[in-house]
Amino acid sequence: MPTLYGVLGSPFVRKAIVALTEKGIEYDHEQVIPFGPNPEYRKIHPLGKIPAYRDGDRVLPDSSVILAYLERAHPEPPLYPSDPYEHARALWYEEFGDDGLAPVTGAKIFFPRVIGPRFMNRPPDEAAIKKTLDEEVPPLFDYLEHEFGDKKFLVANRFTIADIGIATQFVNFELAGCSVDAQRWPKLKAYVERIHSRPSFRAVIEKEFLAFKPA
Protein backbone atom coordinates (compact mmCIF):
# COMPACT_ATOMS: atom_id res chain seq x y z
CA MET A 1 0.00 0.00 0.00
CA PRO A 2 1.31 3.51 -0.78
CA THR A 3 2.51 5.70 2.08
CA LEU A 4 1.96 9.42 2.55
CA TYR A 5 4.49 11.15 4.82
CA GLY A 6 3.56 14.28 6.77
CA VAL A 7 1.29 15.60 9.49
CA LEU A 8 -2.17 17.12 9.72
CA GLY A 9 -2.21 20.89 9.77
CA SER A 10 -0.02 21.20 6.69
CA PRO A 11 -1.91 22.64 3.72
CA PHE A 12 0.39 20.66 1.44
CA VAL A 13 -0.22 17.34 3.16
CA ARG A 14 -3.92 18.20 2.99
CA LYS A 15 -3.65 18.67 -0.76
CA ALA A 16 -2.39 15.12 -1.11
CA ILE A 17 -4.99 13.69 1.27
CA VAL A 18 -7.84 15.34 -0.64
CA ALA A 19 -6.52 14.09 -3.98
CA LEU A 20 -6.02 10.55 -2.67
CA THR A 21 -9.54 10.60 -1.21
CA GLU A 22 -11.12 11.96 -4.40
CA LYS A 23 -9.45 9.19 -6.38
CA GLY A 24 -10.37 6.49 -3.87
CA ILE A 25 -6.76 5.45 -3.27
CA GLU A 26 -6.05 3.62 -0.02
CA TYR A 27 -2.81 4.59 1.67
CA ASP A 28 -0.88 4.50 4.92
CA HIS A 29 -0.14 7.80 6.64
CA GLU A 30 3.23 8.02 8.38
CA GLN A 31 3.64 10.98 10.71
CA VAL A 32 6.63 13.17 9.84
CA ILE A 33 7.14 16.55 11.51
CA PRO A 34 8.94 19.01 9.23
CA PHE A 35 11.04 20.54 11.98
CA GLY A 36 14.31 18.65 12.08
CA PRO A 37 13.17 15.49 10.27
CA ASN A 38 15.37 12.45 10.74
CA PRO A 39 18.11 11.62 8.23
CA GLU A 40 16.14 8.67 6.87
CA TYR A 41 13.31 10.95 5.82
CA ARG A 42 15.77 13.27 4.08
CA LYS A 43 16.58 10.38 1.78
CA ILE A 44 12.96 10.62 0.65
CA HIS A 45 12.71 14.41 0.65
CA PRO A 46 16.17 16.05 0.60
CA LEU A 47 14.72 19.41 1.67
CA GLY A 48 13.11 17.88 4.75
CA LYS A 49 9.68 19.28 3.86
CA ILE A 50 6.30 17.57 3.77
CA PRO A 51 4.61 15.76 2.18
CA ALA A 52 6.40 12.94 0.43
CA TYR A 53 4.85 9.83 -1.10
CA ARG A 54 6.05 6.28 -1.57
CA ASP A 55 4.40 3.94 -4.05
CA GLY A 56 6.33 0.70 -4.02
CA ASP A 57 9.89 1.57 -4.97
CA ARG A 58 8.80 4.95 -6.34
CA VAL A 59 9.39 7.89 -4.01
CA LEU A 60 8.24 11.44 -4.68
CA PRO A 61 8.61 14.69 -2.67
CA ASP A 62 6.41 17.80 -2.92
CA SER A 63 2.62 18.03 -3.04
CA SER A 64 2.44 19.32 -6.63
CA VAL A 65 4.67 16.51 -7.87
CA ILE A 66 2.66 13.93 -5.93
CA LEU A 67 -0.65 15.13 -7.35
CA ALA A 68 0.72 15.16 -10.90
CA TYR A 69 1.87 11.57 -10.40
CA LEU A 70 -1.47 10.46 -8.96
CA GLU A 71 -3.25 11.91 -11.98
CA ARG A 72 -1.18 9.83 -14.39
CA ALA A 73 -1.15 6.69 -12.27
CA HIS A 74 -4.85 6.89 -11.36
CA PRO A 75 -6.54 8.99 -14.05
CA GLU A 76 -10.10 8.58 -12.79
CA PRO A 77 -11.70 10.76 -11.69
CA PRO A 78 -9.57 13.40 -13.40
CA LEU A 79 -8.40 16.31 -11.28
CA TYR A 80 -6.69 18.18 -14.11
CA PRO A 81 -8.56 19.69 -17.08
CA SER A 82 -7.92 18.17 -20.51
CA ASP A 83 -8.10 21.49 -22.34
CA PRO A 84 -4.56 22.95 -22.60
CA TYR A 85 -5.52 26.44 -21.49
CA GLU A 86 -7.73 25.27 -18.64
CA HIS A 87 -4.98 22.88 -17.57
CA ALA A 88 -2.50 25.74 -17.45
CA ARG A 89 -4.94 27.93 -15.53
CA ALA A 90 -5.47 25.14 -13.00
CA LEU A 91 -1.72 24.93 -12.47
CA TRP A 92 -1.61 28.69 -11.99
CA TYR A 93 -4.24 28.62 -9.25
CA GLU A 94 -2.37 25.79 -7.53
CA GLU A 95 0.76 27.94 -7.69
CA PHE A 96 -1.17 30.94 -6.35
CA GLY A 97 -2.18 28.83 -3.37
CA ASP A 98 1.30 27.42 -2.77
CA ASP A 99 3.33 30.58 -3.23
CA GLY A 100 0.76 33.37 -2.91
CA LEU A 101 -1.60 32.41 -0.10
CA ALA A 102 0.55 30.03 1.94
CA PRO A 103 3.37 32.48 2.73
CA VAL A 104 0.76 34.91 4.07
CA THR A 105 -2.18 32.99 5.55
CA GLY A 106 0.04 30.10 6.61
CA ALA A 107 3.47 31.44 7.51
CA LYS A 108 2.36 34.82 8.87
CA ILE A 109 -0.98 33.94 10.50
CA PHE A 110 -1.48 30.21 11.12
CA PHE A 111 2.09 29.43 12.14
CA PRO A 112 2.59 32.23 14.69
CA ARG A 113 -0.93 31.94 16.08
CA VAL A 114 -1.25 28.14 16.25
CA ILE A 115 2.03 26.26 15.79
CA GLY A 116 4.34 28.66 17.63
CA PRO A 117 2.34 28.84 20.90
CA ARG A 118 1.39 25.17 21.01
CA PHE A 119 4.61 23.50 20.02
CA MET A 120 7.42 26.03 20.41
CA ASN A 121 6.34 28.07 23.43
CA ARG A 122 6.27 31.22 21.29
CA PRO A 123 3.44 33.68 21.99
CA PRO A 124 1.96 35.21 18.83
CA ASP A 125 2.77 38.75 17.83
CA GLU A 126 -0.81 39.87 17.33
CA ALA A 127 0.25 43.30 16.09
CA ALA A 128 2.20 41.67 13.27
CA ILE A 129 -0.70 39.32 12.51
CA LYS A 130 -3.13 42.25 12.37
CA LYS A 131 -0.79 44.07 9.99
CA THR A 132 -0.77 41.02 7.74
CA LEU A 133 -4.57 40.76 7.87
CA ASP A 134 -4.95 44.46 7.09
CA GLU A 135 -2.30 44.84 4.42
CA GLU A 136 -1.29 41.55 2.83
CA VAL A 137 -4.46 39.47 2.88
CA PRO A 138 -6.88 41.87 1.11
CA PRO A 139 -5.07 42.02 -2.26
CA LEU A 140 -4.96 38.21 -2.39
CA PHE A 141 -8.63 37.86 -1.54
CA ASP A 142 -9.57 40.69 -3.93
CA TYR A 143 -7.89 38.82 -6.76
CA LEU A 144 -9.77 35.60 -6.02
CA GLU A 145 -13.08 37.41 -5.62
CA HIS A 146 -12.60 38.92 -9.08
CA GLU A 147 -11.68 35.57 -10.61
CA PHE A 148 -14.90 33.79 -9.67
CA GLY A 149 -17.47 35.74 -11.63
CA ASP A 150 -20.46 33.40 -11.70
CA LYS A 151 -18.35 30.24 -11.50
CA LYS A 152 -18.77 27.57 -8.86
CA PHE A 153 -15.30 26.18 -9.58
CA LEU A 154 -12.17 27.98 -10.69
CA VAL A 155 -11.68 26.17 -14.01
CA ALA A 156 -13.40 23.72 -16.37
CA ASN A 157 -16.77 23.97 -14.57
CA ARG A 158 -15.77 21.16 -12.21
CA PHE A 159 -13.63 20.31 -9.19
CA THR A 160 -9.93 20.28 -10.08
CA ILE A 161 -6.44 20.72 -8.70
CA ALA A 162 -7.13 24.46 -8.85
CA ASP A 163 -9.78 24.12 -6.15
CA ILE A 164 -7.65 21.80 -4.04
CA GLY A 165 -4.70 24.18 -4.21
CA ILE A 166 -6.73 27.24 -3.23
CA ALA A 167 -9.17 25.79 -0.71
CA THR A 168 -6.53 23.95 1.30
CA GLN A 169 -4.96 27.28 2.31
CA PHE A 170 -8.23 28.53 3.75
CA VAL A 171 -8.38 25.64 6.21
CA ASN A 172 -5.28 27.02 7.90
CA PHE A 173 -6.74 30.50 7.81
CA GLU A 174 -9.78 29.19 9.71
CA LEU A 175 -7.68 27.09 12.08
CA ALA A 176 -6.00 30.37 13.05
CA GLY A 177 -9.38 31.76 14.09
CA CYS A 178 -9.93 33.82 10.94
CA SER A 179 -12.72 33.82 8.39
CA VAL A 180 -13.46 35.36 5.03
CA ASP A 181 -15.52 38.54 5.37
CA ALA A 182 -18.77 37.69 3.59
CA GLN A 183 -19.64 41.35 2.98
CA ARG A 184 -16.31 42.22 1.40
CA TRP A 185 -15.70 38.93 -0.43
CA PRO A 186 -19.09 37.19 -0.81
CA LYS A 187 -18.09 35.00 -3.76
CA LEU A 188 -14.90 33.85 -2.07
CA LYS A 189 -16.76 33.12 1.16
CA ALA A 190 -19.37 31.00 -0.64
CA TYR A 191 -16.68 29.24 -2.65
CA VAL A 192 -14.62 28.27 0.40
CA GLU A 193 -17.68 26.93 2.20
CA ARG A 194 -18.76 24.97 -0.88
CA ILE A 195 -15.38 23.34 -1.48
CA HIS A 196 -14.81 22.60 2.21
CA SER A 197 -18.16 20.81 2.31
CA ARG A 198 -16.97 18.14 -0.12
CA PRO A 199 -16.49 14.80 1.67
CA SER A 200 -12.79 14.70 0.76
CA PHE A 201 -12.17 18.05 2.44
CA ARG A 202 -14.69 17.68 5.25
CA ALA A 203 -13.15 14.46 6.58
CA VAL A 204 -9.66 15.90 7.00
CA ILE A 205 -10.94 19.28 8.24
CA GLU A 206 -12.89 17.59 11.03
CA LYS A 207 -9.75 15.79 12.20
CA GLU A 208 -7.69 18.97 12.08
CA PHE A 209 -10.19 21.05 14.00
CA LEU A 210 -10.15 18.47 16.76
CA ALA A 211 -6.38 18.92 16.98
CA PHE A 212 -6.05 22.65 16.32
CA LYS A 213 -9.44 24.17 17.06
CA PRO A 214 -9.02 27.86 18.00
CA ALA A 215 -9.59 28.61 21.67
Buried (B, 14 or more C-beta within 10 A) or exposed (E): EBBBBBBBBBBBBBBBBBBBBBBEBEBEBBEBBBEEBEEEBEEBBEEBBBBBBBBEEEBBBBBBEBBBBBBEEBEEEBBBBEEEEBBEBBBBBBEBBBEBBBEBBBEBBBBBBBBBEEEEEEEBBEEEBEEBBEEBBBEBBEEBBEBBEEEBBBBBEBBBBBBBBBBBBBBBBBBBBBEBEEEEBEBBBBBBBBBBEBEBBEEBBEEBEEEBEEE
